[in-house]
């Protein structure tokens, strides 16, 4: 009898392994320079490289799903996507998502407000935003004082490219983002000549996590993925990927002191 039970256990284990081997790892990803960008109609970059490494570690094939941030987050929460890279850990998100510890890295670049250089606008404190129209990414969070302020007029867009274009066209007065995500979206000269970075900023470091849907079968692999993430960090692979995909130093826009 014990040999029969051992045989059944072996068969079940093999079936489980084969089942996972035939699955795809569905990775929801936004266009997020410098960590993910479009080259020759294909999404490439840091996020994609990490996804491929993680998928390989659990014998899955990565399938990158390009989507706007709000849609990516909804797909992840519902389980139609398995995983997302570079996501902020928030209590309300933990209801549907498992955040893999530790974070891949800590984003320490401040969130800054961008304006047009030829506009007579100064943003030195949060209340300076009250008469302005502020562009934001739909579904994103920035910092509590801004997110929870209902008096600030916020207009949602789906991509950072739209934020830049709407500012250059004068459709919004300002938007907020980290410099590393804006520099690759505009020519160096235009960035320097037409845009100003305001003095007001939010400068609290934020962990950048890998999140897994609790409604995905991949949630069973959370512990294995955590081990792999720790390995990638300890062996400096994450640092090497960041250095590889960070843009070269660009001309800076005017920076208000």
N, C-alpha and C positions, 0 to 999 in steps of 0.2 A: 504493500500500500504506500509506504513512504517513497518508493521509487516512482510510483505513479504520480504522487503529489509533486515530487521533484521535477518530473517530466512536464507536468502542467505549468509549474512555475517558470520553467525555462522557456516553454512555448509562449506564455503570456509576456515574458520579458522581451522575447524576440519580436513579438507582434507589436509591442509598445515602441521598441526602437525603430522598427520598419515604418510604423505609422508616423512617427516624428520625422523620419528621414524623407518621407514622401511629402511632408508639409512644407509650406512656404512660411517665412517670417515676414509678415506684412508690416512694413515700417512706414508710418505716416511722417511726412517731411515737408516743411515749408522751404521756400527759397529764402535763405538766411545767411547772406554773406557775413563773414568769410567762411562760415561753417558748411554752407551748402549753396551751390550756384549752378546756373545752367551753362553747359558747354556742349555745342553741337546737338542741341535739343535733348540733352541728357542731364539729369541732376547728378552732380559730383561734389566731392569735398569731404570735409571732416566727418559730417554726419553719416555719409554713405560709407566711408571707410570703416567707421566704428560698427555700423550695422552689419557689414560683410564679415567682420571679425567675430562679432557676437553670434551671428547665424551659423558660421562655420563651427564655432565651439559647441553648438548643440545639434549639429548635423542637419541644419535647415538651409533652405535657399532664400536669400533675401529678395523681397519684392518691394521696391520703393514706390510709395504712393504719394505723388506730389499734390498738395492741397493747400488752400488758405488756412491760416492758423485756426480760426474758429471751427472750420470743417474737420481739420485734423484732430482737434481735441474732442469733437463730438464722435467721430469714428472710433477714437481710442476708448472713450467712455462706454460706447455701445458694444465694443468688441469686434467691429468690422475691420479694425486695424489692431495689431498685436502690441506694437511698441512705438515709442516716440523718443527721440534723442534731443537733449538740450531743453528740458522743461523745468520750470520753477515749481518747487514743492510747496503746495498750499493745503491747509487742512480740508477745504471743501473739495479738492481734487482727490484726496486720499480715499474718499468714499468709493470711487470706481477705479482707482489706479493704485498700483504698487510701485513705489519709488525705490529703485535699486540703490542701496548704500555701498560705498560712499558716493557722493556726487562725482561726476567725471572731472570737473574742475570748478573753480570759483570765478565768476565774472566780477572783476573788480574795477572795470571801467565805469565811470559815472554815467547816469542817464542825463543827457543834456537837451536843452531846448534850442531848436533851429529857427532862425528867422531870415528874411531877405535883407541883404546888406543895405539896400536903398530905402528900406522902411524905417520910419522913426519909432521903433519899438525897443523897449528895454524891459527885460525880465530879470528882476533882482530878488523877487520873493514870489511866493505862490499866489498872492492876491493880485499881482500884476497880470495874471492870466484872465481875470474876470471879464475885461472888455474884449477879449480876443477869441477867435475861433481856433480850437486846438485839434489837430489831426491825431488820430490814434488807430491802432490795429484792432480790428474787431475780435473780441474774445480775450485780448491780452490784458495783463495787469502790470502796473508800473511801480507805484509805491502808494501806501495807504492814504496819505494826505491828499494825493491827487485822485486816486481811484474813488475815494469816498466823498469827494467834493461835488455835490450836485449843482453848484452854482456855476461851475466852469462849463462853457459850451464846447462839447466834444463831438467831433464828426468821425465816424468809423470808416476805415478803408480796409481792404483785404490784404494789401501788400505794402512793403516799404517803398517800392518803386512809385506807387500811387501817392504816398505821402510826399516824396520828393517832387514829383510832377505837379501836384496840387499847390505846393508852396511856391514853386517857380512860376506858376501861372497866376498866383495871387488869390487862389480860391480859399486858402486857409492862411492864418496869420503865423502859425507856428506848429511844430510837431515835436515830439520827444522820442529820443532813441539814443543808443550807444554809438559812439563814433565809428567803431569797427564794423558796424552793420550798415552805415550810410556811405562811407568812403568809396566802396566798390561800385556804388550805384550811379555815380555821376563822374564826369571827367574831372581830372585834378584841377584844371584851370577854372572851370565853372564852379567847382566846390570852393575854391579860394576866393573867386571874385564876386560870386552872387550870394553866398550864404554866410551867415554869422552865427556863431555859437554863443548863446547868452550866458551870463555869469551864474544864474541860478541853476543848481544841479542837485541830483540825488545821488549820494555817494556811499551807499551801504552795499558791501559785497553780497552776492547772491549765488547760492549753489546751483549748478547746472546738472540736472539729473537725467537718467534714463528711466522712463516710466512704462510699465506694462499694464495692459488692460486686465482688470479682475474678471472680465467676461470673456477672456480668451483662454484657450487651452494652454497657451504658452505661460500662463501664470504659474503652472506647475514647475516651470523651469526657473523661477525667480532666484532660488538659492544658487543654482549653477551659474546663472548670469552674474550674480553678485560676486562669486568667486572669480569669474573671468574679468570683471571690471576691476577688481582689486589687483589682479595680475597685470592688466594693461597699465594701470597707474604706477605700480611698484617698479615695473620694468621700463618706465619712461616712454612707453609707446604713445600714450596720450599726449605728452609734452612734444614728442617728435611730430605727431600729426598736426598739432596746433601750429607749430613752427612752419610746417610745410604749407599749410593752407592760409596762414595770415597774409594779408596783402602787403606788398612792399610799401615803404614809407611814402605817403602822398603829400602833396601840398595841402596845407591846412587852411580852412576858412578863417576869417577874422575871429579872434577869441576875445570876448569882453572880460575885462578884469573886474 
